[in-house]
Amino acid sequence: MKLTILGCYAATPRTFTNPTSQVLEINNELVLIDCGEGTQVELRRNKVKFSRIKHIFISHLHGDHFFGLVGLISTFRLLNRESELHIYGPKGIKEVITLQLKLSSSWTSYPLYFHELDSKEPENILNTKKFSVETIPLKHRIYANGFLFREKPGDRKLLMNEVLNHNIDVAYYRGIKKGKDAILEDGTVIANSKLTSDPEPSMSYAFCSDTKYNPDMVEQLKEVTVLYHESTFLEEHAYLANPTKHSTAKEAAAIARAANVSTLVLGHYSTRYNDIQLFKTEAEEIFSSVELADDGKIFSF
């Protein structure tokens, strides 16, 4: 699982930082999460192939999380895209995007599907052969969701010494890796457990931005591999968090600790701060395994 941060700062773009957008590679599939201004430029800068993006997830309709979307959709058309594009986001996203496409006479030449969300409870919104996605209800100034991505279990691993010892034909390898027993020519059944070992543990990624401190999320986030949680403020400005429905670094760490996640990634920093290392320092007072998102940073888990 690989996470590429295209932008992770709050509010307005700057010459040296970008608003929220990231690419998650999960089970060799790419998804785009949020699409602030400048996203397509950062996709090019990070050498992400546009054609590999089939699903885009938008957390909420504040500009720093989706104002880059219509430009990216239009660029796909200019690149002669033919494959489907699916967009998941709050109710209203279809209206705002299609109005821009209509008034600019920029209708797509490829199938464009909107999956609008309005549930305030977690719901499964995508289920492919390689991964699933469910919403994480957030508490922000407008309707917002995070997204929980879970890898599907991989194939079992062949124990080649055992396979060769029983002289099993290579034609049966695929079925055995899928969990089937082996049947020899004389009718002897070799249990799958003797021929394979468990696959690598499936990984999971939770994206939570923007939200106030929300312990209600903890149960859904239990044991996830990586949690990206907004940390707009440091403790010196904690008094701003509740009115603006954002979180502090320590609050993000408290969620990570309560959910027993493996790694916490902080992001969505207010641009009032000159040193994002302070976010890590404060979060580590609560939770030990903390990473800092930054534009262009790539995490491999």
URVEN-V236548 format. One record per backbone hydrogen bond with DSSP energy under -0.5 kcal/mol. CO is the residue of the C=O (numbers start at 1). NH is the residue of the N-H. Records with the same first field share a line. If there is no record, write none. Layout:
CO = NH + NH
This chain:
1 = 301
2 = 25
3 = 5 + 299
4 = 6 + 23
5 = 296
7 = 21
8 = 268 + 269
17 = 14
18 = 8 + 9
20 = 36
21 = 6 + 7
22 = 33
23 = 4 + 25
24 = 26 + 31
25 = 2
26 = 29
29 = 26
30 = 54 + 55
31 = 24
32 = 34 + 57
33 = 22
34 = 22
35 = 68 + 69
36 = 39
38 = 42
39 = 43
40 = 44
41 = 45
42 = 46
43 = 48
44 = 47
47 = 49
49 = 52
50 = 53
52 = 30 + 54
54 = 86
55 = 32
56 = 58 + 88
57 = 34 + 59
59 = 145
62 = 65 + 66
63 = 66 + 67
64 = 20
65 = 35
66 = 69
68 = 72
69 = 73
70 = 74
71 = 75
72 = 76
73 = 77
74 = 78
75 = 79
76 = 81
77 = 80
82 = 111
85 = 113
86 = 56
87 = 89 + 115
88 = 58
89 = 117
90 = 93
92 = 96
93 = 97
94 = 98
95 = 99
96 = 100
97 = 101
98 = 102
99 = 103
100 = 104
101 = 106
102 = 105
111 = 85
113 = 87
114 = 116
115 = 89
117 = 91
123 = 135
126 = 133
130 = 152
131 = 128
132 = 150
133 = 125 + 126
134 = 148
136 = 146
138 = 140
139 = 212
144 = 138
146 = 136
147 = 149 + 207
148 = 134
149 = 205
150 = 132
157 = 197
158 = 160
159 = 162 + 163
160 = 164
161 = 165
162 = 166
163 = 168
164 = 167
169 = 172
170 = 173
172 = 176
173 = 177
174 = 178
175 = 180
176 = 179
177 = 156
182 = 184 + 190
184 = 187
188 = 184 + 190
189 = 191
190 = 182
191 = 194 + 195
192 = 195 + 196
195 = 159
197 = 157
200 = 154
203 = 151
204 = 226
205 = 149
206 = 208 + 228
207 = 147
208 = 230
214 = 217
215 = 218
217 = 220 + 221
218 = 222
219 = 222
221 = 224
224 = 262
225 = 263
226 = 206 + 228
227 = 229 + 265
228 = 208
229 = 267
232 = 270
233 = 249
234 = 237
235 = 238
237 = 240
238 = 241 + 242
240 = 244
241 = 245 + 246
242 = 245
246 = 213
247 = 232 + 233
248 = 252
249 = 253
250 = 254
251 = 255
252 = 256
253 = 257
254 = 258
255 = 259
256 = 260 + 261
257 = 260
259 = 223
263 = 227
264 = 266 + 291
265 = 229
266 = 293
267 = 231
269 = 10
270 = 273
275 = 278
276 = 279 + 280
277 = 281
278 = 282
279 = 283
280 = 284
282 = 285
283 = 286 + 287
288 = 290
289 = 264
291 = 266 + 293
294 = 297
297 = 5
299 = 3
